[in-house]
């Protein structure tokens, strides 16, 4: 039995809604959920603070963020890059 755990980094896509802080962006992630009884689908959005080392991502950019070790009280995500266009 191995002691090492295979940790798969969690990656999510979202839109930058604020870039006013130094080396930090706020990313809004929207998901679609279904009500368990009524089966109606609705959108839920959540905001994450992500680390942006070079201050290169501006408001409106579609980005991918990855989970990382805690950087500060609220920041546990890092910007991986721009979202790829299909």
DAGIZI-V692368 format. One line per field, one symbol per residue. phi: phi as a letter, one per 30 degrees, with the letter a starting at -180 (. if undefined). Layout:
phi = ???
This chain:
phi = .dddcdccddbbcacdcabdddibbcccccbcccddcdidcbcbcbcbcbdbechcccejdcbccbdbdecaeccbbbddlddddc
